[in-house]
Amino acid sequence: MEPKTKIHAEDGKQELWITREFDLPLELLFRAYEDPEIVEQWMGTKVLKLENKKHGSYRLKPRSLGNTHGSTGDPEFIPNRKITRL
């Protein structure tokens, strides 16, 4: 059985590609990425901000650590087709 999560890293480059296959309906996968309540359940963290749009950002607060983690980027989010987080 082939792993569902694949990690690709090349020597000398600062890029890391993580690809994951999910065995569930496509609509549920995208809803899980868009709905802060589902993200909180999935990641075990408090979602302070979640924007799935061009130049969107997110801010998470892990329950066990008490600090926040955030990121901005240029995600590509096409409902029921594609999620790319840079």
C-alpha atoms as an extended CHARMM CRD file, in Angstrom:
* protein
*
        86  EXT
         1         1  MET       CA              0.0000000000        0.0000000000        0.0000000000  PROA      1               0.0000000000
         2         2  GLU       CA              1.3830000000        3.3790000000       -1.0320000000  PROA      2               0.0000000000
         3         3  PRO       CA              1.4590000000        6.1320000000        1.6560000000  PROA      3               0.0000000000
         4         4  LYS       CA             -1.2760000000        8.7660000000        1.3950000000  PROA      4               0.0000000000
         5         5  THR       CA              1.1140000000       11.5610000000        2.3850000000  PROA      5               0.0000000000
         6         6  LYS       CA              4.0630000000       12.2160000000        0.0970000000  PROA      6               0.0000000000
         7         7  ILE       CA              6.9230000000       14.5880000000        0.9230000000  PROA      7               0.0000000000
         8         8  HSD       CA              9.2780000000       15.8070000000       -1.7730000000  PROA      8               0.0000000000
         9         9  ALA       CA             12.4280000000       17.7850000000       -0.9620000000  PROA      9               0.0000000000
        10        10  GLU       CA             15.4360000000       18.3610000000       -3.1830000000  PROA      10              0.0000000000
        11        11  ASP       CA             18.9810000000       18.8870000000       -1.9210000000  PROA      11              0.0000000000
        12        12  GLY       CA             20.1170000000       22.4900000000       -2.1890000000  PROA      12              0.0000000000
        13        13  LYS       CA             16.5830000000       23.9010000000       -2.4750000000  PROA      13              0.0000000000
        14        14  GLN       CA             14.4070000000       25.5800000000        0.1350000000  PROA      14              0.0000000000
        15        15  GLU       CA             11.1930000000       24.1080000000       -1.2240000000  PROA      15              0.0000000000
        16        16  LEU       CA              9.1920000000       21.3480000000        0.3670000000  PROA      16              0.0000000000
        17        17  TRP       CA              6.1690000000       19.7790000000       -1.3390000000  PROA      17              0.0000000000
        18        18  ILE       CA              3.7030000000       17.8480000000        0.7880000000  PROA      18              0.0000000000
        19        19  THR       CA              0.9090000000       16.0580000000       -1.0350000000  PROA      19              0.0000000000
        20        20  ARG       CA             -1.8730000000       14.2350000000        0.7950000000  PROA      20              0.0000000000
        21        21  GLU       CA             -4.6620000000       12.0410000000       -0.5330000000  PROA      21              0.0000000000
        22        22  PHE       CA             -7.8990000000       11.8840000000        1.4410000000  PROA      22              0.0000000000
        23        23  ASP       CA            -10.4700000000        9.1220000000        1.2050000000  PROA      23              0.0000000000
        24        24  LEU       CA            -13.6400000000       11.1940000000        1.6160000000  PROA      24              0.0000000000
        25        25  PRO       CA            -16.0950000000       13.1590000000       -0.5290000000  PROA      25              0.0000000000
        26        26  LEU       CA            -14.4540000000       16.1490000000       -2.1890000000  PROA      26              0.0000000000
        27        27  GLU       CA            -17.0560000000       18.5870000000       -0.8370000000  PROA      27              0.0000000000
        28        28  LEU       CA            -16.2870000000       17.5010000000        2.7370000000  PROA      28              0.0000000000
        29        29  LEU       CA            -12.5500000000       17.9990000000        2.2540000000  PROA      29              0.0000000000
        30        30  PHE       CA            -13.0420000000       21.5640000000        1.0320000000  PROA      30              0.0000000000
        31        31  ARG       CA            -15.5730000000       22.3210000000        3.7620000000  PROA      31              0.0000000000
        32        32  ALA       CA            -13.0320000000       21.0880000000        6.3110000000  PROA      32              0.0000000000
        33        33  TYR       CA            -10.5090000000       23.5750000000        4.9090000000  PROA      33              0.0000000000
        34        34  GLU       CA            -12.9350000000       26.5300000000        4.9010000000  PROA      34              0.0000000000
        35        35  ASP       CA            -14.8550000000       26.0620000000        8.1550000000  PROA      35              0.0000000000
        36        36  PRO       CA            -12.9050000000       27.3210000000       11.2160000000  PROA      36              0.0000000000
        37        37  GLU       CA            -14.8150000000       25.0040000000       13.5670000000  PROA      37              0.0000000000
        38        38  ILE       CA            -13.7820000000       21.9330000000       11.5740000000  PROA      38              0.0000000000
        39        39  VAL       CA            -10.1830000000       23.1830000000       11.3290000000  PROA      39              0.0000000000
        40        40  GLU       CA            -10.1420000000       23.5500000000       15.1310000000  PROA      40              0.0000000000
        41        41  GLN       CA            -11.3220000000       19.9440000000       15.5600000000  PROA      41              0.0000000000
        42        42  TRP       CA             -8.9090000000       18.6270000000       12.9500000000  PROA      42              0.0000000000
        43        43  MET       CA             -5.8100000000       20.4600000000       14.1830000000  PROA      43              0.0000000000
        44        44  GLY       CA             -6.5870000000       20.6660000000       17.9020000000  PROA      44              0.0000000000
        45        45  THR       CA             -6.0060000000       24.4070000000       17.9050000000  PROA      45              0.0000000000
        46        46  LYS       CA             -7.9750000000       27.6520000000       18.1630000000  PROA      46              0.0000000000
        47        47  VAL       CA             -8.4840000000       29.3860000000       14.8080000000  PROA      47              0.0000000000
        48        48  LEU       CA             -8.2200000000       33.1470000000       15.2240000000  PROA      48              0.0000000000
        49        49  LYS       CA             -8.2780000000       33.9840000000       11.5010000000  PROA      49              0.0000000000
        50        50  LEU       CA             -8.8390000000       31.9160000000        8.3570000000  PROA      50              0.0000000000
        51        51  GLU       CA             -8.9500000000       33.5520000000        4.9150000000  PROA      51              0.0000000000
        52        52  ASN       CA             -8.9470000000       31.3630000000        1.8180000000  PROA      52              0.0000000000
        53        53  LYS       CA             -8.4950000000       34.0560000000       -0.7870000000  PROA      53              0.0000000000
        54        54  LYS       CA             -5.6960000000       35.7090000000       -2.7560000000  PROA      54              0.0000000000
        55        55  HSD       CA             -3.2570000000       37.2460000000       -0.2800000000  PROA      55              0.0000000000
        56        56  GLY       CA             -5.2640000000       35.6190000000        2.5060000000  PROA      56              0.0000000000
        57        57  SER       CA             -3.8070000000       34.6330000000        5.8470000000  PROA      57              0.0000000000
        58        58  TYR       CA             -4.4350000000       32.5010000000        8.8590000000  PROA      58              0.0000000000
        59        59  ARG       CA             -3.6400000000       32.7600000000       12.5520000000  PROA      59              0.0000000000
        60        60  LEU       CA             -3.7960000000       29.7470000000       14.8370000000  PROA      60              0.0000000000
        61        61  LYS       CA             -3.3580000000       29.4610000000       18.6030000000  PROA      61              0.0000000000
        62        62  PRO       CA             -2.2950000000       25.9690000000       19.7040000000  PROA      62              0.0000000000
        63        63  ARG       CA             -4.0800000000       25.0450000000       22.9160000000  PROA      63              0.0000000000
        64        64  SER       CA             -1.0530000000       23.3920000000       24.4980000000  PROA      64              0.0000000000
        65        65  LEU       CA              1.4710000000       26.1650000000       23.8380000000  PROA      65              0.0000000000
        66        66  GLY       CA             -0.5110000000       29.3440000000       24.4420000000  PROA      66              0.0000000000
        67        67  ASN       CA              1.2520000000       31.2810000000       21.6640000000  PROA      67              0.0000000000
        68        68  THR       CA             -0.0540000000       32.0460000000       18.1870000000  PROA      68              0.0000000000
        69        69  HSD       CA              1.2130000000       31.0000000000       14.7890000000  PROA      69              0.0000000000
        70        70  GLY       CA              0.2720000000       32.9140000000       11.6890000000  PROA      70              0.0000000000
        71        71  SER       CA              1.0680000000       33.0910000000        8.0440000000  PROA      71              0.0000000000
        72        72  THR       CA              0.1820000000       35.0910000000        4.9940000000  PROA      72              0.0000000000
        73        73  GLY       CA              0.6600000000       33.9970000000        1.4550000000  PROA      73              0.0000000000
        74        74  ASP       CA             -0.8170000000       33.7480000000       -1.9560000000  PROA      74              0.0000000000
        75        75  PRO       CA             -2.9430000000       30.6170000000       -1.7070000000  PROA      75              0.0000000000
        76        76  GLU       CA             -4.7160000000       29.1580000000       -4.6730000000  PROA      76              0.0000000000
        77        77  PHE       CA             -8.1540000000       28.0220000000       -3.5800000000  PROA      77              0.0000000000
        78        78  ILE       CA            -10.5980000000       26.7640000000       -6.1810000000  PROA      78              0.0000000000
        79        79  PRO       CA            -13.6140000000       25.2290000000       -4.3800000000  PROA      79              0.0000000000
        80        80  ASN       CA            -13.9140000000       21.4910000000       -4.9750000000  PROA      80              0.0000000000
        81        81  ARG       CA            -10.8770000000       21.5600000000       -7.2980000000  PROA      81              0.0000000000
        82        82  LYS       CA             -7.5960000000       22.7170000000       -5.7410000000  PROA      82              0.0000000000
        83        83  ILE       CA             -5.9150000000       23.9930000000       -2.5600000000  PROA      83              0.0000000000
        84        84  THR       CA             -2.3590000000       25.3090000000       -2.7300000000  PROA      84              0.0000000000
        85        85  ARG       CA             -0.8880000000       27.0870000000        0.2830000000  PROA      85              0.0000000000
        86        86  LEU       CA              2.4470000000       28.8080000000       -0.4020000000  PROA      86              0.0000000000
